[in-house]
Amino acid sequence: MGHEHEHGHGHGNGGHGHSHGVSGDADRRWLTVALALIGGFMLVEVVIGLLANSLALLSDAAHMLTDAASIVLALTAIRLAARPARGKYTYGFKRAEILSAQANGITLLVLAGWLTYEAIRRLLDPPEVTGGLVVATAIVGIVVNVAAAWAISKANRSSLNVEGAFQHVLNDLYGFIATAVAGVVVLLTGFARADAIATLVVVALMVKAGLGLVRESGRIFLEAAPAGVDPDALGRRLVEMPGIDEVHDLHVWQITSGNVALSAHVLVQPGADCHGLRQQIERLLDHDYEITHTTLQVDHSQLVSAAPTPNADRLLPVLEEHCDESHGPVHRERPEVGHTH
């Protein structure tokens, strides 16, 4: 029995890349614009929030602080991810952006917890709120956040890191809208609790965005297959290709946002063209799944014994146990000769 080990690595061939048309320099430029807008207005809002005694404004200012922090994290992660892979860091620092996204999600959840406590306290004992200052500041805040959200949207939002910064700013925009409504209610009716109610609306949005970021970043850290790729269905599809007997040790994971990798051990029929089948697999993965970073070990399968069919009129070949321990399911073309490790 002859066997060969074939390793195929593709990076954006066949017309599928992961740059999405936005460079790291462009990302940094747009994120810096958003940071300047948010940082400048945040300082103004803290002063007015204290003068107006508005928790909604102060909560918006606190949220803007996390907005600024999230953008700083995004900028830092972009610089780290651009460093070349070397030494023990064989993927470089590409996962820095996922760390940043997770930090953004966690800060949203922590801030939501604090604001919930403060809002409930103010619902029970509402303080005096200066509605006019609240409305005017919130309207300006809406304009600033629309501009900041637009700037971040010009960056690469397919990056979970940039998406995290965008979610921070977008939630802040919703918060300013809620704050403006609360200010109008206070002005027209004197209902001071509207300020705390607006804060709780923002909290709900923050929790939704924070959970989404933590969940998605957690999936990448746990090496889960990316959304839209079912490893079992992919394995079954590969063994349906003529000439392939078995696929096992099939792993699909994301190195970072939009950077999907795959590895697998493929057994092909004795005498089959290992090189040709590997190339067919790579073309299928590239065209149908946009997976271009692949490592495939291709070996010839070996027939070691025979097993009778139920009606005993003919014998079916049985494949050799190829690996002592396979990670995940073993995919075979003919279920009647299949086994699992």
VENZIWO-V621211 format. One record per pair of residues at least 12 apart in sequence whose ideal C-beta (glycine too) atoms are under 8 Angstrom apart, sorted by sequence separation. I is the first residue (numbers start at 1). J is the second residue. If there is no record, write none. Layout:
i=[I;I]
j=[J;J]
//
This chain:
i=[45;46;49;81;182;183;235;238;250;251;266;282;305;306;80;81;152;153;181;182;250;251;281;305;319;152;249;250;282;303;304;326;45;46;81;182;235;249;250;266;281;303;304;326;45;80;81;179;182;234;248;249;303;304;325;149;152;181;247;248;302;303;324;234;247;278;301;302;316;319;321;323;42;45;77;78;179;231;247;248;301;318;76;77;149;178;231;246;247;278;302;316;317;321;148;149;178;231;246;277;301;316;42;77;244;245;41;42;74;77;175;178;179;229;244;245;262;299;76;145;149;178;244;245;274;42;243;244;274;38;42;74;226;238;243;274;73;145;146;174;175;225;226;309;145;174;223;225;226;238;244;272;38;39;224;235;243;260;262;271;38;70;73;175;223;224;243;260;261;266;268;270;307;73;141;142;145;171;174;229;260;262;263;264;266;267;268;269;270;261;262;263;264;265;266;267;268;269;270;35;38;70;220;244;260;261;262;263;264;266;267;268;270;70;142;171;220;226;243;259;261;263;265;267;141;142;171;219;35;220;241;34;35;70;139;220;66;69;138;141;142;171;255;138;170;241;252;31;35;241;66;138;139;168;66;137;138;167;31;32;238;241;31;66;134;135;138;167;134;167;238;27;28;31;237;63;134;135;249;62;134;135;164;28;133;163;27;28;132;62;131;134;135;267;62;131;160;24;129;131;131;132;234;246;267;59;131;160;245;24;129;160;265;24;265;59;101;105;108;59;101;104;108;160;229;100;104;134;265;97;98;101;229;55;97;98;101;104;108;129;55;97;100;104;128;96;127;126;129;55;126;126;123;126;122;122;123;246;53;122;123;245;248;249;53;54;248;53;54;57;120;246;251;52;53;57;119;122;249;251;52;56;60;118;119;248;249;250;51;54;248;249;250;54;57;119;248;52;57;60;67;71;118;119;248;250;51;52;56;248;78;247;248;77;115;116;119;246;247;48;52;246;246;74;115;116;245;246;49;73;74;115;245;48;244;74;73;74;112;115;45;73;239;44;238;239;240;248;70;71;112;163;235;239;70;111;112;236;45;160;161;235;71;109;159;160;231;232;67;70;108;109;112;159;41;108;158;159;232;41;158;67;108;109;66;67;108;109;41;107;105;106;63;67;105;108;109;38;104;105;37;38;105;63;64;105;106;63;104;105;37;38;37;102;60;63;101;102;105;34;37;33;34;60;101;102;59;60;101;102;34;33;34;99;56;60;98;102;31;30;31;30;56;57;98;56;98;30;31;30;54;95;56;95;56;26;27;26;27;54;26;31;34;38;22;27;22;22;31;38;27;34;20;19;20;56;63;18;55;56;59;54;55;56;60;56;59;63;55;56;98;97;98;95;97;94;95;94;91;94;81;20;18;18;6;1;6;14;4;8;16;4;8;6;10;14;8;13;14;8;16;10;16;14;13;12;11;10;11;10;9;10;9;8;9;8;7;8;7;6;7;6;5;6;5;4;5;4;3;4;3;2;1;1]
j=[57;58;61;93;194;195;247;250;262;263;278;294;317;318;93;94;165;166;194;195;263;264;294;318;332;166;263;264;296;317;318;340;60;61;96;197;250;264;265;281;296;318;319;341;61;96;97;195;198;250;264;265;319;320;341;166;169;198;264;265;319;320;341;252;265;296;319;320;334;337;339;341;61;64;96;97;198;250;266;267;320;337;96;97;169;198;251;266;267;298;322;336;337;341;169;170;199;252;267;298;322;337;64;99;266;267;64;65;97;100;198;201;202;252;267;268;285;322;100;169;173;202;268;269;298;67;268;269;299;64;68;100;252;264;269;300;100;172;173;201;202;252;253;336;173;202;251;253;254;266;272;300;67;68;253;264;272;289;291;300;68;100;103;205;253;254;273;290;291;296;298;300;337;104;172;173;176;202;205;260;291;293;294;295;297;298;299;300;301;293;294;295;296;297;298;299;300;301;302;68;71;103;253;277;293;294;295;296;297;299;300;301;303;104;176;205;254;260;277;293;295;297;299;301;176;177;206;254;71;256;277;71;72;107;176;257;104;107;176;179;180;209;293;177;209;280;291;71;75;281;107;179;180;209;108;179;180;209;74;75;281;284;75;111;179;180;183;212;180;213;284;74;75;78;284;111;182;183;297;111;183;184;213;78;183;213;78;79;183;114;183;186;187;319;115;184;213;78;183;185;186;187;289;301;322;115;187;216;301;81;186;217;322;82;323;118;160;164;167;119;161;164;168;220;289;161;165;195;326;159;160;163;291;118;160;161;164;167;171;192;119;161;164;168;192;161;192;192;195;122;193;195;193;196;193;195;196;319;127;196;197;319;322;323;128;129;323;129;130;133;196;322;327;129;130;134;196;199;326;328;130;134;138;196;197;326;327;328;130;133;327;328;329;134;137;199;328;133;138;141;148;152;199;200;329;331;133;134;138;330;161;330;331;161;199;200;203;330;331;133;137;331;332;161;202;203;332;333;137;161;162;203;333;137;333;164;164;165;203;206;137;165;331;137;331;332;333;341;164;165;206;257;329;333;165;206;207;331;141;256;257;331;168;206;256;257;328;329;165;168;206;207;210;257;140;207;257;258;331;141;258;168;209;210;168;169;210;211;144;210;209;210;168;172;210;213;214;144;210;211;144;145;212;171;172;213;214;172;213;214;147;148;148;213;172;175;213;214;217;148;151;148;149;175;216;217;175;176;217;218;151;151;152;217;175;179;217;221;151;151;152;152;178;179;220;179;221;154;155;155;179;220;182;221;183;154;155;155;156;183;156;162;165;169;154;159;155;156;165;172;162;169;156;156;158;195;202;158;195;196;199;195;196;198;202;199;202;206;199;202;256;256;257;255;257;255;256;256;255;259;256;258;258;259;274;270;275;283;274;278;286;275;279;278;282;286;281;286;287;282;290;286;292;292;292;292;292;292;293;293;293;294;294;294;295;295;295;296;296;296;297;297;297;298;298;298;299;299;299;300;300;300;300;302]
//
